[in-house]
Amino acid sequence: MSAHEFGEWWALYRMEPWAEARADIASGMIASTIANVNRRENSRPFSPLDFAPYLKPHDEPVEMDPEDFLKGFKRG
């Protein structure tokens, strides 16, 4: 594999990762759906990450003004 081809594969992977972590999250989505359907009424809902404990959850979402959000899409 040439360096150029490796760079193309790396860029593709960064845009759409393919790996076991992605498959584990997909499996966690199925497992959490089944667990949530069968959980007690007052219990905490399950997250897909509850079924893949070695994966780290993303940081909490940040509240943002719509104008600040749109600034991220403007060029120049």
PDB file of N, H, CA, C and O in Angstrom:
ATOM      1  N   MET A   1       0.846  -1.167   0.000  1.00  0.00           N
ATOM      2  CA  MET A   1       0.000   0.000   0.000  1.00  0.00           C
ATOM      3  C   MET A   1       0.896   1.237   0.000  1.00  0.00           C
ATOM      4  O   MET A   1       1.832   1.345   0.792  1.00  0.00           O
ATOM      5  N   SER A   2       0.598   2.137  -0.878  1.00  0.00           N
ATOM      6  H   SER A   2      -0.162   2.049  -1.522  1.00  0.00           H
ATOM      7  CA  SER A   2       1.402   3.359  -0.960  1.00  0.00           C
ATOM      8  C   SER A   2       0.997   4.333   0.149  1.00  0.00           C
ATOM      9  O   SER A   2      -0.054   4.182   0.773  1.00  0.00           O
ATOM     10  N   ALA A   3       1.836   5.314   0.376  1.00  0.00           N
ATOM     11  H   ALA A   3       2.689   5.436  -0.131  1.00  0.00           H
ATOM     12  CA  ALA A   3       1.519   6.337   1.375  1.00  0.00           C
ATOM     13  C   ALA A   3       0.268   7.108   0.976  1.00  0.00           C
ATOM     14  O   ALA A   3      -0.538   7.482   1.828  1.00  0.00           O
ATOM     15  N   HIS A   4       0.112   7.343  -0.317  1.00  0.00           N
ATOM     16  H   HIS A   4       0.766   7.039  -1.009  1.00  0.00           H
ATOM     17  CA  HIS A   4      -1.075   8.046  -0.804  1.00  0.00           C
ATOM     18  C   HIS A   4      -2.350   7.243  -0.516  1.00  0.00           C
ATOM     19  O   HIS A   4      -3.342   7.792  -0.037  1.00  0.00           O
ATOM     20  N   GLU A   5      -2.313   5.953  -0.811  1.00  0.00           N
ATOM     21  H   GLU A   5      -1.507   5.507  -1.201  1.00  0.00           H
ATOM     22  CA  GLU A   5      -3.481   5.108  -0.565  1.00  0.00           C
ATOM     23  C   GLU A   5      -3.773   5.019   0.929  1.00  0.00           C
ATOM     24  O   GLU A   5      -4.934   5.059   1.338  1.00  0.00           O
ATOM     25  N   PHE A   6      -2.730   4.899   1.744  1.00  0.00           N
ATOM     26  H   PHE A   6      -1.787   4.866   1.412  1.00  0.00           H
ATOM     27  CA  PHE A   6      -2.915   4.872   3.188  1.00  0.00           C
ATOM     28  C   PHE A   6      -3.588   6.158   3.666  1.00  0.00           C
ATOM     29  O   PHE A   6      -4.486   6.116   4.507  1.00  0.00           O
ATOM     30  N   GLY A   7      -3.159   7.289   3.136  1.00  0.00           N
ATOM     31  H   GLY A   7      -2.429   7.323   2.453  1.00  0.00           H
ATOM     32  CA  GLY A   7      -3.767   8.572   3.502  1.00  0.00           C
ATOM     33  C   GLY A   7      -5.237   8.629   3.130  1.00  0.00           C
ATOM     34  O   GLY A   7      -6.044   9.183   3.876  1.00  0.00           O
ATOM     35  N   GLU A   8      -5.594   8.063   1.986  1.00  0.00           N
ATOM     36  H   GLU A   8      -4.938   7.613   1.380  1.00  0.00           H
ATOM     37  CA  GLU A   8      -7.003   8.044   1.580  1.00  0.00           C
ATOM     38  C   GLU A   8      -7.830   7.172   2.519  1.00  0.00           C
ATOM     39  O   GLU A   8      -8.936   7.547   2.908  1.00  0.00           O
ATOM     40  N   TRP A   9      -7.295   6.013   2.881  1.00  0.00           N
ATOM     41  H   TRP A   9      -6.397   5.708   2.565  1.00  0.00           H
ATOM     42  CA  TRP A   9      -8.007   5.131   3.810  1.00  0.00           C
ATOM     43  C   TRP A   9      -8.151   5.792   5.170  1.00  0.00           C
ATOM     44  O   TRP A   9      -9.201   5.694   5.806  1.00  0.00           O
ATOM     45  N   TRP A  10      -7.096   6.466   5.619  1.00  0.00           N
ATOM     46  H   TRP A  10      -6.243   6.546   5.103  1.00  0.00           H
ATOM     47  CA  TRP A  10      -7.135   7.140   6.916  1.00  0.00           C
ATOM     48  C   TRP A  10      -8.189   8.254   6.910  1.00  0.00           C
ATOM     49  O   TRP A  10      -8.924   8.413   7.884  1.00  0.00           O
ATOM     50  N   ALA A  11      -8.264   9.015   5.832  1.00  0.00           N
ATOM     51  H   ALA A  11      -7.666   8.886   5.041  1.00  0.00           H
ATOM     52  CA  ALA A  11      -9.266  10.079   5.729  1.00  0.00           C
ATOM     53  C   ALA A  11     -10.674   9.482   5.742  1.00  0.00           C
ATOM     54  O   ALA A  11     -11.566  10.022   6.396  1.00  0.00           O
ATOM     55  N   LEU A  12     -10.878   8.387   5.034  1.00  0.00           N
ATOM     56  H   LEU A  12     -10.154   7.949   4.503  1.00  0.00           H
ATOM     57  CA  LEU A  12     -12.187   7.729   5.029  1.00  0.00           C
ATOM     58  C   LEU A  12     -12.546   7.233   6.418  1.00  0.00           C
ATOM     59  O   LEU A  12     -13.684   7.389   6.863  1.00  0.00           O
ATOM     60  N   TYR A  13     -11.584   6.637   7.101  1.00  0.00           N
ATOM     61  H   TYR A  13     -10.660   6.511   6.740  1.00  0.00           H
ATOM     62  CA  TYR A  13     -11.837   6.136   8.456  1.00  0.00           C
ATOM     63  C   TYR A  13     -12.211   7.263   9.409  1.00  0.00           C
ATOM     64  O   TYR A  13     -13.081   7.091  10.264  1.00  0.00           O
ATOM     65  N   ARG A  14     -11.562   8.410   9.269  1.00  0.00           N
ATOM     66  H   ARG A  14     -10.856   8.549   8.575  1.00  0.00           H
ATOM     67  CA  ARG A  14     -11.865   9.537  10.152  1.00  0.00           C
ATOM     68  C   ARG A  14     -13.261  10.086   9.900  1.00  0.00           C
ATOM     69  O   ARG A  14     -13.904  10.586  10.823  1.00  0.00           O
ATOM     70  N   MET A  15     -13.743   9.998   8.653  1.00  0.00           N
ATOM     71  H   MET A  15     -13.221   9.592   7.904  1.00  0.00           H
ATOM     72  CA  MET A  15     -15.093  10.470   8.338  1.00  0.00           C
ATOM     73  C   MET A  15     -16.149   9.473   8.805  1.00  0.00           C
ATOM     74  O   MET A  15     -17.176   9.871   9.355  1.00  0.00           O
ATOM     75  N   GLU A  16     -15.905   8.189   8.591  1.00  0.00           N
ATOM     76  H   GLU A  16     -15.070   7.867   8.145  1.00  0.00           H
ATOM     77  CA  GLU A  16     -16.856   7.140   8.946  1.00  0.00           C
ATOM     78  C   GLU A  16     -16.092   5.950   9.507  1.00  0.00           C
ATOM     79  O   GLU A  16     -15.754   5.022   8.772  1.00  0.00           O
ATOM     80  N   PRO A  17     -15.819   5.976  10.810  1.00  0.00           N
ATOM     81  CA  PRO A  17     -15.020   4.901  11.394  1.00  0.00           C
ATOM     82  C   PRO A  17     -15.701   3.532  11.287  1.00  0.00           C
ATOM     83  O   PRO A  17     -16.916   3.407  11.441  1.00  0.00           O
ATOM     84  N   TRP A  18     -14.908   2.546  11.028  1.00  0.00           N
ATOM     85  H   TRP A  18     -13.921   2.647  10.903  1.00  0.00           H
ATOM     86  CA  TRP A  18     -15.389   1.175  11.033  1.00  0.00           C
ATOM     87  C   TRP A  18     -14.494   0.443  12.016  1.00  0.00           C
ATOM     88  O   TRP A  18     -13.276   0.410  11.845  1.00  0.00           O
ATOM     89  N   ALA A  19     -15.071  -0.123  13.006  1.00  0.00           N
ATOM     90  H   ALA A  19     -16.061  -0.096  13.144  1.00  0.00           H
ATOM     91  CA  ALA A  19     -14.277  -0.852  13.992  1.00  0.00           C
ATOM     92  C   ALA A  19     -15.221  -1.530  14.968  1.00  0.00           C
ATOM     93  O   ALA A  19     -16.439  -1.369  14.895  1.00  0.00           O
ATOM     94  N   GLU A  20     -14.643  -2.282  15.869  1.00  0.00           N
ATOM     95  H   GLU A  20     -13.653  -2.413  15.928  1.00  0.00           H
ATOM     96  CA  GLU A  20     -15.443  -2.976  16.868  1.00  0.00           C
ATOM     97  C   GLU A  20     -16.197  -2.007  17.772  1.00  0.00           C
ATOM     98  O   GLU A  20     -17.307  -2.313  18.206  1.00  0.00           O
ATOM     99  N   ALA A  21     -15.616  -0.841  18.064  1.00  0.00           N
ATOM    100  H   ALA A  21     -14.714  -0.592  17.711  1.00  0.00           H
ATOM    101  CA  ALA A  21     -16.307   0.116  18.926  1.00  0.00           C
ATOM    102  C   ALA A  21     -17.634   0.528  18.305  1.00  0.00           C
ATOM    103  O   ALA A  21     -18.642   0.647  19.000  1.00  0.00           O
ATOM    104  N   ARG A  22     -17.629   0.744  17.011  1.00  0.00           N
ATOM    105  H   ARG A  22     -16.810   0.648  16.446  1.00  0.00           H
ATOM    106  CA  ARG A  22     -18.876   1.127  16.337  1.00  0.00           C
ATOM    107  C   ARG A  22     -19.874  -0.023  16.389  1.00  0.00           C
ATOM    108  O   ARG A  22     -21.062   0.207  16.611  1.00  0.00           O
ATOM    109  N   ALA A  23     -19.425  -1.230  16.193  1.00  0.00           N
ATOM    110  H   ALA A  23     -18.459  -1.418  16.013  1.00  0.00           H
ATOM    111  CA  ALA A  23     -20.305  -2.391  16.278  1.00  0.00           C
ATOM    112  C   ALA A  23     -20.813  -2.579  17.700  1.00  0.00           C
ATOM    113  O   ALA A  23     -21.965  -2.964  17.900  1.00  0.00           O
ATOM    114  N   ASP A  24     -19.961  -2.312  18.691  1.00  0.00           N
ATOM    115  H   ASP A  24     -19.025  -1.999  18.528  1.00  0.00           H
ATOM    116  CA  ASP A  24     -20.381  -2.457  20.079  1.00  0.00           C
ATOM    117  C   ASP A  24     -21.458  -1.435  20.440  1.00  0.00           C
ATOM    118  O   ASP A  24     -22.371  -1.747  21.205  1.00  0.00           O
ATOM    119  N   ILE A  25     -21.363  -0.227  19.902  1.00  0.00           N
ATOM    120  H   ILE A  25     -20.621   0.026  19.281  1.00  0.00           H
ATOM    121  CA  ILE A  25     -22.399   0.769  20.163  1.00  0.00           C
ATOM    122  C   ILE A  25     -23.709   0.334  19.509  1.00  0.00           C
ATOM    123  O   ILE A  25     -24.778   0.490  20.100  1.00  0.00           O
ATOM    124  N   ALA A  26     -23.636  -0.205  18.303  1.00  0.00           N
ATOM    125  H   ALA A  26     -22.768  -0.332  17.823  1.00  0.00           H
ATOM    126  CA  ALA A  26     -24.847  -0.691  17.641  1.00  0.00           C
ATOM    127  C   ALA A  26     -25.484  -1.814  18.459  1.00  0.00           C
ATOM    128  O   ALA A  26     -26.703  -1.851  18.624  1.00  0.00           O
ATOM    129  N   SER A  27     -24.669  -2.719  18.964  1.00  0.00           N
ATOM    130  H   SER A  27     -23.678  -2.689  18.830  1.00  0.00           H
ATOM    131  CA  SER A  27     -25.196  -3.792  19.807  1.00  0.00           C
ATOM    132  C   SER A  27     -25.751  -3.235  21.108  1.00  0.00           C
ATOM    133  O   SER A  27     -26.762  -3.718  21.617  1.00  0.00           O
ATOM    134  N   GLY A  28     -25.087  -2.215  21.645  1.00  0.00           N
ATOM    135  H   GLY A  28     -24.266  -1.822  21.232  1.00  0.00           H
ATOM    136  CA  GLY A  28     -25.570  -1.570  22.866  1.00  0.00           C
ATOM    137  C   GLY A  28     -26.920  -0.900  22.671  1.00  0.00           C
ATOM    138  O   GLY A  28     -27.734  -0.851  23.593  1.00  0.00           O
ATOM    139  N   MET A  29     -27.158  -0.382  21.463  1.00  0.00           N
ATOM    140  H   MET A  29     -26.496  -0.423  20.714  1.00  0.00           H
ATOM    141  CA  MET A  29     -28.456   0.227  21.176  1.00  0.00           C
ATOM    142  C   MET A  29     -29.566  -0.824  21.233  1.00  0.00           C
ATOM    143  O   MET A  29     -30.645  -0.576  21.770  1.00  0.00           O
ATOM    144  N   ILE A  30     -29.286  -1.980  20.679  1.00  0.00           N
ATOM    145  H   ILE A  30     -28.409  -2.181  20.243  1.00  0.00           H
ATOM    146  CA  ILE A  30     -30.272  -3.062  20.713  1.00  0.00           C
ATOM    147  C   ILE A  30     -30.482  -3.533  22.150  1.00  0.00           C
ATOM    148  O   ILE A  30     -31.617  -3.695  22.598  1.00  0.00           O
ATOM    149  N   ALA A  31     -29.380  -3.750  22.869  1.00  0.00           N
ATOM    150  H   ALA A  31     -28.457  -3.618  22.506  1.00  0.00           H
ATOM    151  CA  ALA A  31     -29.481  -4.226  24.247  1.00  0.00           C
ATOM    152  C   ALA A  31     -30.192  -3.213  25.137  1.00  0.00           C
ATOM    153  O   ALA A  31     -31.005  -3.602  25.976  1.00  0.00           O
ATOM    154  N   SER A  32     -29.905  -1.928  24.974  1.00  0.00           N
ATOM    155  H   SER A  32     -29.245  -1.612  24.292  1.00  0.00           H
ATOM    156  CA  SER A  32     -30.556  -0.917  25.812  1.00  0.00           C
ATOM    157  C   SER A  32     -32.042  -0.806  25.485  1.00  0.00           C
ATOM    158  O   SER A  32     -32.849  -0.554  26.380  1.00  0.00           O
ATOM    159  N   THR A  33     -32.413  -0.987  24.233  1.00  0.00           N
ATOM    160  H   THR A  33     -31.757  -1.192  23.507  1.00  0.00           H
ATOM    161  CA  THR A  33     -33.833  -0.964  23.871  1.00  0.00           C
ATOM    162  C   THR A  33     -34.579  -2.104  24.561  1.00  0.00           C
ATOM    163  O   THR A  33     -35.648  -1.898  25.134  1.00  0.00           O
ATOM    164  N   ILE A  34     -34.014  -3.289  24.502  1.00  0.00           N
ATOM    165  H   ILE A  34     -33.145  -3.456  24.036  1.00  0.00           H
ATOM    166  CA  ILE A  34     -34.651  -4.441  25.148  1.00  0.00           C
ATOM    167  C   ILE A  34     -34.703  -4.238  26.653  1.00  0.00           C
ATOM    168  O   ILE A  34     -35.724  -4.515  27.282  1.00  0.00           O
ATOM    169  N   ALA A  35     -33.605  -3.755  27.238  1.00  0.00           N
ATOM    170  H   ALA A  35     -32.775  -3.530  26.727  1.00  0.00           H
ATOM    171  CA  ALA A  35     -33.575  -3.530  28.689  1.00  0.00           C
ATOM    172  C   ALA A  35     -34.569  -2.449  29.102  1.00  0.00           C
ATOM    173  O   ALA A  35     -35.222  -2.577  30.138  1.00  0.00           O
ATOM    174  N   ASN A  36     -34.692  -1.391  28.311  1.00  0.00           N
ATOM    175  H   ASN A  36     -34.161  -1.287  27.470  1.00  0.00           H
ATOM    176  CA  ASN A  36     -35.615  -0.307  28.667  1.00  0.00           C
ATOM    177  C   ASN A  36     -37.077  -0.737  28.567  1.00  0.00           C
ATOM    178  O   ASN A  36     -37.914  -0.275  29.342  1.00  0.00           O
ATOM    179  N   VAL A  37     -37.381  -1.600  27.635  1.00  0.00           N
ATOM    180  H   VAL A  37     -36.701  -1.975  27.005  1.00  0.00           H
ATOM    181  CA  VAL A  37     -38.752  -2.107  27.523  1.00  0.00           C
ATOM    182  C   VAL A  37     -39.109  -2.937  28.748  1.00  0.00           C
ATOM    183  O   VAL A  37     -40.267  -2.979  29.164  1.00  0.00           O
ATOM    184  N   ASN A  38     -38.109  -3.597  29.322  1.00  0.00           N
ATOM    185  H   ASN A  38     -37.168  -3.563  28.985  1.00  0.00           H
ATOM    186  CA  ASN A  38     -38.360  -4.511  30.438  1.00  0.00           C
ATOM    187  C   ASN A  38     -37.958  -3.959  31.798  1.00  0.00           C
ATOM    188  O   ASN A  38     -37.987  -4.700  32.780  1.00  0.00           O
ATOM    189  N   ARG A  39     -37.588  -2.695  31.892  1.00  0.00           N
ATOM    190  H   ARG A  39     -37.564  -2.093  31.094  1.00  0.00           H
ATOM    191  CA  ARG A  39     -37.162  -2.146  33.182  1.00  0.00           C
ATOM    192  C   ARG A  39     -38.364  -1.755  34.030  1.00  0.00           C
ATOM    193  O   ARG A  39     -39.484  -1.623  33.536  1.00  0.00           O
ATOM    194  N   ARG A  40     -38.101  -1.575  35.321  1.00  0.00           N
ATOM    195  H   ARG A  40     -37.191  -1.682  35.722  1.00  0.00           H
ATOM    196  CA  ARG A  40     -39.164  -1.131  36.234  1.00  0.00           C
ATOM    197  C   ARG A  40     -39.539   0.304  35.930  1.00  0.00           C
ATOM    198  O   ARG A  40     -38.738   1.061  35.381  1.00  0.00           O
ATOM    199  N   GLU A  41     -40.737   0.671  36.281  1.00  0.00           N
ATOM    200  H   GLU A  41     -41.388   0.057  36.727  1.00  0.00           H
ATOM    201  CA  GLU A  41     -41.276   1.977  35.922  1.00  0.00           C
ATOM    202  C   GLU A  41     -40.451   3.142  36.454  1.00  0.00           C
ATOM    203  O   GLU A  41     -40.266   4.123  35.734  1.00  0.00           O
ATOM    204  N   ASN A  42     -39.958   3.077  37.657  1.00  0.00           N
ATOM    205  H   ASN A  42     -40.109   2.280  38.242  1.00  0.00           H
ATOM    206  CA  ASN A  42     -39.238   4.202  38.256  1.00  0.00           C
ATOM    207  C   ASN A  42     -37.724   4.068  38.181  1.00  0.00           C
ATOM    208  O   ASN A  42     -37.010   4.820  38.845  1.00  0.00           O
ATOM    209  N   SER A  43     -37.224   3.142  37.399  1.00  0.00           N
ATOM    210  H   SER A  43     -37.804   2.531  36.860  1.00  0.00           H
ATOM    211  CA  SER A  43     -35.774   2.966  37.321  1.00  0.00           C
ATOM    212  C   SER A  43     -35.179   3.837  36.221  1.00  0.00           C
ATOM    213  O   SER A  43     -35.874   4.293  35.314  1.00  0.00           O
ATOM    214  N   ARG A  44     -33.886   4.051  36.331  1.00  0.00           N
ATOM    215  H   ARG A  44     -33.322   3.681  37.069  1.00  0.00           H
ATOM    216  CA  ARG A  44     -33.160   4.875  35.364  1.00  0.00           C
ATOM    217  C   ARG A  44     -33.114   4.162  34.017  1.00  0.00           C
ATOM    218  O   ARG A  44     -32.858   2.960  33.961  1.00  0.00           O
ATOM    219  N   PRO A  45     -33.364   4.905  32.918  1.00  0.00           N
ATOM    220  CA  PRO A  45     -33.265   4.272  31.598  1.00  0.00           C
ATOM    221  C   PRO A  45     -31.820   3.883  31.286  1.00  0.00           C
ATOM    222  O   PRO A  45     -30.875   4.540  31.722  1.00  0.00           O
ATOM    223  N   PHE A  46     -31.676   2.824  30.538  1.00  0.00           N
ATOM    224  H   PHE A  46     -32.444   2.290  30.184  1.00  0.00           H
ATOM    225  CA  PHE A  46     -30.360   2.362  30.127  1.00  0.00           C
ATOM    226  C   PHE A  46     -29.898   3.118  28.889  1.00  0.00           C
ATOM    227  O   PHE A  46     -30.703   3.554  28.066  1.00  0.00           O
ATOM    228  N   SER A  47     -28.598   3.260  28.779  1.00  0.00           N
ATOM    229  H   SER A  47     -27.943   2.906  29.447  1.00  0.00           H
ATOM    230  CA  SER A  47     -27.954   3.882  27.623  1.00  0.00           C
ATOM    231  C   SER A  47     -27.183   2.801  26.869  1.00  0.00           C
ATOM    232  O   SER A  47     -26.788   1.802  27.471  1.00  0.00           O
ATOM    233  N   PRO A  48     -26.962   2.974  25.578  1.00  0.00           N
ATOM    234  CA  PRO A  48     -26.131   2.001  24.857  1.00  0.00           C
ATOM    235  C   PRO A  48     -24.741   1.835  25.495  1.00  0.00           C
ATOM    236  O   PRO A  48     -24.155   0.754  25.436  1.00  0.00           O
ATOM    237  N   LEU A  49     -24.226   2.898  26.096  1.00  0.00           N
ATOM    238  H   LEU A  49     -24.702   3.776  26.143  1.00  0.00           H
ATOM    239  CA  LEU A  49     -22.900   2.814  26.728  1.00  0.00           C
ATOM    240  C   LEU A  49     -22.909   1.978  28.002  1.00  0.00           C
ATOM    241  O   LEU A  49     -21.851   1.556  28.467  1.00  0.00           O
ATOM    242  N   ASP A  50     -24.088   1.732  28.575  1.00  0.00           N
ATOM    243  H   ASP A  50     -24.948   2.075  28.198  1.00  0.00           H
ATOM    244  CA  ASP A  50     -24.168   0.838  29.733  1.00  0.00           C
ATOM    245  C   ASP A  50     -23.774  -0.584  29.356  1.00  0.00           C
ATOM    246  O   ASP A  50     -23.396  -1.376  30.219  1.00  0.00           O
ATOM    247  N   PHE A  51     -23.862  -0.903  28.085  1.00  0.00           N
ATOM    248  H   PHE A  51     -24.169  -0.259  27.385  1.00  0.00           H
ATOM    249  CA  PHE A  51     -23.551  -2.245  27.615  1.00  0.00           C
ATOM    250  C   PHE A  51     -22.191  -2.311  26.926  1.00  0.00           C
ATOM    251  O   PHE A  51     -21.824  -3.348  26.374  1.00  0.00           O
ATOM    252  N   ALA A  52     -21.456  -1.227  26.956  1.00  0.00           N
ATOM    253  H   ALA A  52     -21.754  -0.385  27.404  1.00  0.00           H
ATOM    254  CA  ALA A  52     -20.080  -1.172  26.452  1.00  0.00           C
ATOM    255  C   ALA A  52     -19.292  -0.281  27.406  1.00  0.00           C
ATOM    256  O   ALA A  52     -18.892   0.821  27.032  1.00  0.00           O
ATOM    257  N   PRO A  53     -19.062  -0.747  28.640  1.00  0.00           N
ATOM    258  CA  PRO A  53     -18.501   0.113  29.680  1.00  0.00           C
ATOM    259  C   PRO A  53     -17.093   0.631  29.411  1.00  0.00           C
ATOM    260  O   PRO A  53     -16.678   1.610  30.031  1.00  0.00           O
ATOM    261  N   TYR A  54     -16.352   0.006  28.509  1.00  0.00           N
ATOM    262  H   TYR A  54     -16.689  -0.790  28.005  1.00  0.00           H
ATOM    263  CA  TYR A  54     -15.000   0.472  28.233  1.00  0.00           C
ATOM    264  C   TYR A  54     -14.984   1.651  27.265  1.00  0.00           C
ATOM    265  O   TYR A  54     -13.944   2.285  27.089  1.00  0.00           O
ATOM    266  N   LEU A  55     -16.119   1.956  26.636  1.00  0.00           N
ATOM    267  H   LEU A  55     -16.964   1.441  26.780  1.00  0.00           H
ATOM    268  CA  LEU A  55     -16.211   3.129  25.771  1.00  0.00           C
ATOM    269  C   LEU A  55     -16.555   4.332  26.631  1.00  0.00           C
ATOM    270  O   LEU A  55     -17.381   4.236  27.539  1.00  0.00           O
ATOM    271  N   LYS A  56     -15.928   5.455  26.350  1.00  0.00           N
ATOM    272  H   LYS A  56     -15.257   5.533  25.613  1.00  0.00           H
ATOM    273  CA  LYS A  56     -16.181   6.653  27.142  1.00  0.00           C
ATOM    274  C   LYS A  56     -17.299   7.463  26.501  1.00  0.00           C
ATOM    275  O   LYS A  56     -17.295   7.679  25.290  1.00  0.00           O
ATOM    276  N   PRO A  57     -18.263   7.914  27.316  1.00  0.00           N
ATOM    277  CA  PRO A  57     -19.325   8.761  26.742  1.00  0.00           C
ATOM    278  C   PRO A  57     -18.763  10.118  26.349  1.00  0.00           C
ATOM    279  O   PRO A  57     -17.742  10.562  26.874  1.00  0.00           O
ATOM    280  N   HIS A  58     -19.442  10.762  25.425  1.00  0.00           N
ATOM    281  H   HIS A  58     -20.272  10.401  24.998  1.00  0.00           H
ATOM    282  CA  HIS A  58     -19.041  12.102  25.012  1.00  0.00           C
ATOM    283  C   HIS A  58     -19.340  13.088  26.129  1.00  0.00           C
ATOM    284  O   HIS A  58     -20.142  12.812  27.022  1.00  0.00           O
ATOM    285  N   ASP A  59     -18.690  14.230  26.068  1.00  0.00           N
ATOM    286  H   ASP A  59     -18.039  14.454  25.343  1.00  0.00           H
ATOM    287  CA  ASP A  59     -18.972  15.273  27.043  1.00  0.00           C
ATOM    288  C   ASP A  59     -20.431  15.693  26.927  1.00  0.00           C
ATOM    289  O   ASP A  59     -21.084  15.470  25.908  1.00  0.00           O
ATOM    290  N   GLU A  60     -20.921  16.304  27.995  1.00  0.00           N
ATOM    291  H   GLU A  60     -20.390  16.486  28.823  1.00  0.00           H
ATOM    292  CA  GLU A  60     -22.297  16.790  27.987  1.00  0.00           C
ATOM    293  C   GLU A  60     -22.465  17.829  26.886  1.00  0.00           C
ATOM    294  O   GLU A  60     -21.541  18.597  26.615  1.00  0.00           O
ATOM    295  N   PRO A  61     -23.635  17.861  26.248  1.00  0.00           N
ATOM    296  CA  PRO A  61     -23.849  18.865  25.202  1.00  0.00           C
ATOM    297  C   PRO A  61     -23.777  20.280  25.764  1.00  0.00           C
ATOM    298  O   PRO A  61     -24.151  20.530  26.909  1.00  0.00           O
ATOM    299  N   VAL A  62     -23.301  21.173  24.958  1.00  0.00           N
ATOM    300  H   VAL A  62     -22.996  20.969  24.028  1.00  0.00           H
ATOM    301  CA  VAL A  62     -23.166  22.566  25.360  1.00  0.00           C
ATOM    302  C   VAL A  62     -24.305  23.359  24.739  1.00  0.00           C
ATOM    303  O   VAL A  62     -24.583  23.232  23.547  1.00  0.00           O
ATOM    304  N   GLU A  63     -24.964  24.178  25.554  1.00  0.00           N
ATOM    305  H   GLU A  63     -24.738  24.281  26.523  1.00  0.00           H
ATOM    306  CA  GLU A  63     -26.007  25.030  24.989  1.00  0.00           C
ATOM    307  C   GLU A  63     -25.338  26.147  24.204  1.00  0.00           C
ATOM    308  O   GLU A  63     -24.348  26.733  24.641  1.00  0.00           O
ATOM    309  N   MET A  64     -25.902  26.427  23.036  1.00  0.00           N
ATOM    310  H   MET A  64     -26.707  25.951  22.681  1.00  0.00           H
ATOM    311  CA  MET A  64     -25.269  27.383  22.149  1.00  0.00           C
ATOM    312  C   MET A  64     -26.349  28.246  21.508  1.00  0.00           C
ATOM    313  O   MET A  64     -27.430  27.771  21.161  1.00  0.00           O
ATOM    314  N   ASP A  65     -26.030  29.501  21.365  1.00  0.00           N
ATOM    315  H   ASP A  65     -25.152  29.887  21.647  1.00  0.00           H
ATOM    316  CA  ASP A  65     -26.913  30.424  20.675  1.00  0.00           C
ATOM    317  C   ASP A  65     -26.958  30.017  19.201  1.00  0.00           C
ATOM    318  O   ASP A  65     -25.919  29.656  18.648  1.00  0.00           O
ATOM    319  N   PRO A  66     -28.132  30.064  18.538  1.00  0.00           N
ATOM    320  CA  PRO A  66     -28.198  29.662  17.129  1.00  0.00           C
ATOM    321  C   PRO A  66     -27.221  30.419  16.233  1.00  0.00           C
ATOM    322  O   PRO A  66     -26.702  29.845  15.275  1.00  0.00           O
ATOM    323  N   GLU A  67     -26.963  31.680  16.518  1.00  0.00           N
ATOM    324  H   GLU A  67     -27.385  32.146  17.296  1.00  0.00           H
ATOM    325  CA  GLU A  67     -26.009  32.442  15.701  1.00  0.00           C
ATOM    326  C   GLU A  67     -24.597  31.881  15.845  1.00  0.00           C
ATOM    327  O   GLU A  67     -23.859  31.788  14.864  1.00  0.00           O
ATOM    328  N   ASP A  68     -24.221  31.506  17.076  1.00  0.00           N
ATOM    329  H   ASP A  68     -24.820  31.582  17.873  1.00  0.00           H
ATOM    330  CA  ASP A  68     -22.898  30.906  17.278  1.00  0.00           C
ATOM    331  C   ASP A  68     -22.794  29.561  16.556  1.00  0.00           C
ATOM    332  O   ASP A  68     -21.747  29.227  16.002  1.00  0.00           O
ATOM    333  N   PHE A  69     -23.883  28.795  16.567  1.00  0.00           N
ATOM    334  H   PHE A  69     -24.733  29.066  17.018  1.00  0.00           H
ATOM    335  CA  PHE A  69     -23.904  27.521  15.870  1.00  0.00           C
ATOM    336  C   PHE A  69     -23.657  27.731  14.375  1.00  0.00           C
ATOM    337  O   PHE A  69     -22.858  27.019  13.767  1.00  0.00           O
ATOM    338  N   LEU A  70     -24.340  28.699  13.796  1.00  0.00           N
ATOM    339  H   LEU A  70     -24.989  29.277  14.290  1.00  0.00           H
ATOM    340  CA  LEU A  70     -24.209  28.939  12.362  1.00  0.00           C
ATOM    341  C   LEU A  70     -22.829  29.481  11.979  1.00  0.00           C
ATOM    342  O   LEU A  70     -22.396  29.311  10.840  1.00  0.00           O
ATOM    343  N   LYS A  71     -22.140  30.126  12.913  1.00  0.00           N
ATOM    344  H   LYS A  71     -22.492  30.264  13.839  1.00  0.00           H
ATOM    345  CA  LYS A  71     -20.793  30.627  12.626  1.00  0.00           C
ATOM    346  C   LYS A  71     -19.858  29.482  12.251  1.00  0.00           C
ATOM    347  O   LYS A  71     -18.928  29.675  11.468  1.00  0.00           O
ATOM    348  N   GLY A  72     -20.090  28.311  12.791  1.00  0.00           N
ATOM    349  H   GLY A  72     -20.845  28.154  13.427  1.00  0.00           H
ATOM    350  CA  GLY A  72     -19.249  27.158  12.491  1.00  0.00           C
ATOM    351  C   GLY A  72     -19.345  26.708  11.042  1.00  0.00           C
ATOM    352  O   GLY A  72     -18.465  25.999  10.556  1.00  0.00           O
ATOM    353  N   PHE A  73     -20.404  27.111  10.346  1.00  0.00           N
ATOM    354  H   PHE A  73     -21.119  27.688  10.741  1.00  0.00           H
ATOM    355  CA  PHE A  73     -20.589  26.700   8.972  1.00  0.00           C
ATOM    356  C   PHE A  73     -20.150  27.755   7.967  1.00  0.00           C
ATOM    357  O   PHE A  73     -20.037  27.474   6.774  1.00  0.00           O
ATOM    358  N   LYS A  74     -19.905  28.956   8.444  1.00  0.00           N
ATOM    359  H   LYS A  74     -19.996  29.184   9.413  1.00  0.00           H
ATOM    360  CA  LYS A  74     -19.519  30.047   7.536  1.00  0.00           C
ATOM    361  C   LYS A  74     -18.033  29.964   7.240  1.00  0.00           C
ATOM    362  O   LYS A  74     -17.229  29.651   8.118  1.00  0.00           O
ATOM    363  N   ARG A  75     -17.680  30.246   6.002  1.00  0.00           N
ATOM    364  H   ARG A  75     -18.334  30.500   5.289  1.00  0.00           H
ATOM    365  CA  ARG A  75     -16.272  30.232   5.605  1.00  0.00           C
ATOM    366  C   ARG A  75     -15.762  31.661   5.552  1.00  0.00           C
ATOM    367  O   ARG A  75     -16.498  32.613   5.294  1.00  0.00           O
ATOM    368  N   GLY A  76     -14.479  31.761   5.804  1.00  0.00           N
ATOM    369  H   GLY A  76     -13.881  30.988   6.013  1.00  0.00           H
ATOM    370  CA  GLY A  76     -13.841  33.062   5.636  1.00  0.00           C
ATOM    371  C   GLY A  76     -13.703  33.742   6.865  1.00  0.00           C
ATOM    372  O   GLY A  76     -13.182  34.857   6.899  1.00  0.00           O
TER     373      GLY A  76
END
